[in-house]
Amino acid sequence: MSLKRGLSSVVTILIMVLLVLAAVGILWVPISELFRSGAESLSFSSFSVDMQIKAASVNETSNSTFVQVRKNAGLEPIEVTGILFIFEDGINSYSVEKDVPAGSGEVFEKSFSIDWPDVNVSNFLTVFIVPIYTDSSGKKVSSSFPSAAYSLKERKMIQLGGIGAVDCIVSVQASLSPGPYEAPASVTMTAVVSDNGHENCAASAGESVVEFWLDSTRLNIDSNPNDGFEYQFSGISAGTHNLMAKYILKSTYISTKTIPIGVTDPNQACTDTDVDGYNLTGTGCGIVDCDDSNPNINPGATEICGDGIDQDCSGLDLQCASVSSRSISPSSTGTGTIVTVTLSYPDYQAFLIEEYVPTGLTIVNDGPGTANATNVIKWGSFGGSAGTYVYTVQAPSTGTYVFRGEVSFDGDVSTIGGSTQLQVS
């Protein structure tokens, strides 16, 4: 690990200015101009890597930070060998370079713990991550742009995408016309966009689009804000390709779904024992199947969360987003009583919990999360182990109050179960 402290207040000011400029539509400038003093051993390149910060936290007792990072399959086959973590506290910025264990592969999820012997971590506001790879000459090369950013105070990711943040959760799912595919292939991709009922996701005409990409080339933009987007790719050559549906809301990248496909060369013999369109031969036969004995397991399969099976050959089983229960105590009371609401959750890493407190109730204490003006409590869970989230409310008037909430993890959204009603008489 290498540590670079105090990249100067000028750098931090530039970061803050850029975030403001991003909100009005001006793109990020390359980080080579911002962070060069904190990464003298790196060269910079314009390669793109799809990475997320799943969770991040500050431990003031041990004066350390924790960051959980996921790398998804991308359009460029780049093996990330390191990550540059950049923390800013509103005055100064600090960078730490950490190695990614060898053999982590194209898709991985890793946790990084960073000790800060001479820095007060309680002042940290934001963490940025910048991917690093090692070129053929052994030189470390850094991306010219951050791959992700995370607010340590609001406990949620900051959407970069060049244009700032949009505070909503949107997922895009996609499917392909049935294979196998033979060159020159025609493949229809159908995308469905869902905002799962979250606030601030409403879009006016022209604010919501889906882009369709073949590998690194954008081929179509669909500006219909309704679900059911569709595009037919044609003339796809033999080999391995990525088809992608990319959802953009209010000029901001929100969500993407990438489906790898294999297009076969009709002049080459291929081995596909389970006849699912994915083979064991490789090369002109397309994408290699990780289990050629089961047609339900291949790189294009839909992953089922929490079943211990890697259906989509990503190397990971998708973790389910689920909160086991909500309890309300007391569940029946008079006006003015302080009522305690407890959300219990199992072992998992949640991207975001949203609890919709009924209109008419006063939030007395929103716990570790943050409540907004419309009584929505948002909280990012960084656990790994089971625990509870506790907040308190008060009812100034009689009535029946109905609670609801959702938890989102990696595009999977579940409703919080258990008690939902508070009776005040």
N, C-alpha and C positions, 0 to 999 in steps of 0.2 A: 504494500500500500504506500502511496505517496501522498503527502499532505501539503497543500499550498494554502497559506493563511493570508487573510487581508488582501484580497485582490483589488482593494481601494474602493472608496466611496463612489468614485467616478463610474466604475463598472456597475455597481448596484444601481446608481441613478440611471444609467443607460438601460438596465434591465427594466426598471419601473417605467421609464419613458416609453420603451418599446412595447410593454404590455398595454399602456394607454393608447399608443398609436395603433396597436393591433386591433383594439376594440372599434376603431373607426375605419378599419380596412387596409392598413398599411402593413406589409409583410415584415416578418423578422429579418434582420440583417444577419449575415453569417456570424456564428459565435467566435470564429477565428479572430474577429476584430474586438470581441468583448473579453474573452477568457484566455487570450494568448499568454498573458503574464502568469496564469495559474497552470499552464500545461506546456511548458517549454519543450518537453520531450516529444510532443505530438506534431504531426502534420495534419492538414485538414483537407477534407474531400466532401463532395456534394452527394454522397450515397445516402439512401433512405432506408431506415430500419423501423419496423412496426413494433414498438415497445410500449408498455404501460407500467405505471406505478400503481400496484394493486393496493398498497397500504404504506403508510409512513408514520412514524411517531418519534417523540422526543422523550427520553428518560432523564429527568433532571437529577434524580438520585445518583445515578452512575455517570451522569454527564455524557450520555451517548445517544446515538440516533439509530433507528431501525428503518430500513426501506425494503419492501418486497417488490420485486421487479418480474414482469413476465415479458418474454420475447415471443411474438407470434410469427408464423410463417409469412414471409414477405415476398415482394416481387423480385428482389435481388437475393441470390443465394449467398448471403454473407454470414460467416461464422463470427459472432461477437466474442472477442477474447478479453474484453475489459469494459468497464463503465466508468465514466467520469461523473461523479456526483458533485453538484454545485449547490451549496446552501447559501441563502442570503437572509440577512436580519434587518433589512431596511437601511443599514448604514454601510456594512461591509459584506463581501462575499468570500466564501471559503470553498476550496475544491479538494476532493479526495478521489484518487484513482484506485479502483479495486479490480482485481483480476476475476474473470469468470472461469470456473474450473474447466480444465480441458475435457473435451468429450461431452460437453453440455448439449451439443446439437443445435439444430436450427430453431427448435421450439424448446423453451425451458422456462421454469419459474424458480427464482432464487431469492433468498433473503440475505441481506447484508447488514451487519451490525458494525457501527463505526464509533470508536472512542475519540473524545475530544479533550485531551489533557489541559489545553490552555485556552479553550473557547467556551463561553457561556451558551450552552445549547438552548436555554429557555427563551432566548431572543430570536431563534430561527423562525422565519415566516414561510419560506418556500424552498422546495428542493427541485432541481432540474436534473435530468439524466441525459448523458450524451454517450452513444455507443462508440466503441473502439474496436478495430480489428487489426490484425497483423498481416502486412502484405508479404509477397513472396521473398522480399529481401530481408524480412525480419523487422521492418520498421513499423511502429505503431501509427495508425491513421485514425483520426477522429472525424465523425460527421461534422459538417459545418453548421448544423442546426440541432437544437435539443429535440429528443424524441418524445419527451413527456415532461410535465411539470405537475407538482402537487402542493396544495396549500396545507401547511401543517396546522394552521389555526382553524380553518373550516373543515379540515379532514376530508378533502375530496380532490380529485384530479382537476387541473386547469386545462381545458381544451385549448391546444395550441392551433394546429392546422393553419397557421399563418394569420388568423383573424381574431384571436381572443377567445373568450369563454361564453358558452351558452349554458345556463343553469337548468338542465333537464336531462332525463334519461331516455334515450331512444335506441332501439335495437333494430337492425335490419337482418332479415333472414332471406336466404335465396335457395333456389333449386334449379336443376338442369334437366333438360329433356333427356330421356333414357339413352345410355350408351349400349354397347361400346361405340367408340368414335374412330372412324377411319379417314385418313387424309385423302383429299381436302375436306375437312369436317365442317358441318353446320350444327351449331349447338344453340339452343334457346335457353336463356337465363331468365327466370322469373323472380323478382324481389318483392318482399312484403315488408313495409315499415310499420313499426308499432311504437307509440309513445307511452304505452302501458298506463295511460291516465295521469301521467305526471304533469305537474304545473309547468308553466313557462315554455311548453313545447309547441304551442299553437303557432301556425305559420300562415301568413297571408299569401295570396297568389304571387308566384315568382320567388318566394323566399325558401322554398323547399324543392330540392332536386335530387335525382339519383343518377350517378355517373356509372357507366359500364366500361370496364377496362379489360383488355387482353394483355397479360403480362404488364409491361410498363407503358402501354399505349392506351389513351382514352379514346374510345370509339363512338360513344353516344352519351348525350345528356337528356334525361327525361324530366321535364319541369312540372309534371302533373303531381300535385301535392297529395293525391289519394293513393291508397295501396294498390298493388297489382301491377307494378312496373315490369316491363318485359322488353327484352332485346335479343335479336338473333345474330350470333356471331357466325361468320361464314368464311370458308377458305382457310381454315386453321391447318397448319402444317403438322407433319408427324413429329412426335416428341412430347415433352412435358410442358404444360402451360398452366398459368393461373388465370382464372376468370374471376372478376371482382365486381361487386355492386357496392358503391360508395355513396352513403347518404350524407347530404350537406344541407344544413338548416341555417338560414340567415347568414349565408356566406361562410359558415363555420363547419369544418369536418366534424361529424358526430359519431358515425358508426360505419363499419365496413364488414362485408362478408366475402371471404376469398375461398373459392373452391378449386382445388387442383384437378386437372384432368390429364389423361394420357391419350394421345392420338396415335394410332398405329399406322405403320407403313404397310400397305397391302402386299408388298413384295417380300415382307419378312415374316418368318414363322414365329409365333408368340405362344407362350405358355400361360393360360388362364384357367386353372383347374376348377375354380368355383364360379366361373363365367359371370363375374361382376364388373368386367370392363377394366380391371387392373391386373397386372401380370407379374410374373417372376423373371421375365427376360430382360426388361429394361431397353435402353437405346431407342430404336425406332418403334418399339412396342408401347411406349408411353410410361406412365407412372408405375413404379414397382409396388406391389401389394405386400403389406406387412403380414398378412395371414391369407394365403391363397386357398385355404381349406374352408373358409367361412365367407359366404357372399355378403354377410351383414357387417363385415369388418374390412374396410378399405379406406384409402385417403379421401374418398368423397362421401363417406357415410356420415349420418347425423349422429353426433356424440350424445350419449345419454348420461346425465350427471349422476355421480355417486354410486354407480353400480360396479365399480372396480374394473371395468372393461374399457380399453382404449379403442373405441369403434372407428375413429377417424385417423388412426395411425399417427397421431401427433406425438406420441410418447407419454401422454398424460391423460388421466381420467378427469373429465370436467367435474369440478366441485359444485354441489348444489347450493343454491341460495335458499335457506330456510331458517325461520325463527320458530322455535318449538311452541312457544305460547306467550300469551299476554295475561297477566293477572291484575285485577283492580281491587284495591282494598282501602276502605270498604266499598262494596259494589252498590250499596243502598244506604243513603245518608240524607242529612238535612243540609240546607244551604249554609255556606261558609265553612264547611268542613274541609280540611286538607286531605285529599285523596292521593294515594300512592299507586302509580302504575309501574309494573315491572315486566320487562321483556326478557324472556329467557332464551338463550341460543346455544346450540351445540358447538362442537369443534369445527371451526371453519374460518376463512378469511372473507369478510363481506366488503364489497366495494362501497355500498351506501345503504343505510337504513333510513326510510322516510316514514314517520309516524304522523298521521293526520288527526290532530286533536280536535274534537268536535267544537263547532262554533258555539260561543256562549260560555265556554269554560275559560278560566284564567290560568295560564301556566305560571305556577309559583316558582318552580325550579326545573329548568330543562336538562338537568344532569350534565354529562360531559359533552352533549351535543349542542346544537345551535337552533333556536326557534326563530322563525321569521314572523312578519307582521300578520300572516294569515294562519297562524297556529300550526305550522308544519315544522316538526323537529327533524333535523337531519344530523346523521352521525355516521362516521366511518369506523368500522370495527377492525382492530388490528390484531385480534387475539391469537388464534391457533388453538386455544383451549376454551372450554365452555365457560359461560359467565352470564351476567345479567346487566341490563341497562335500566336504570331507575329514574323516573321523573315524577313531579308532583303537580297536581292541578287543584283548582278550587271552583265551586259552582256558586255564583251569586244569585241564581234563581232556580226554581223548580223545573223539572222536566226529565225526559229520557235522553241521554247523550250516547251516541253510537261512535265507537272508535274504529279506525281502520289504519292499516299500515302495510308497507311493502319493504322487501329487502332485495337488492339487486347485486348479483355477482357475475361478472364476465358475460353479460347479456341474458342471464337467467334471472327471472323475477318471480318471487313467490309472495303470497299474502300471509301476513302474520296471523296465526290462529289463536285459539284460546278465548278468553273473555273479551266481549266487545261493547257491553252496555254498562252505563252508570245511571242508576235511578236516584233522582234528588227530589225529595218531597218536603 
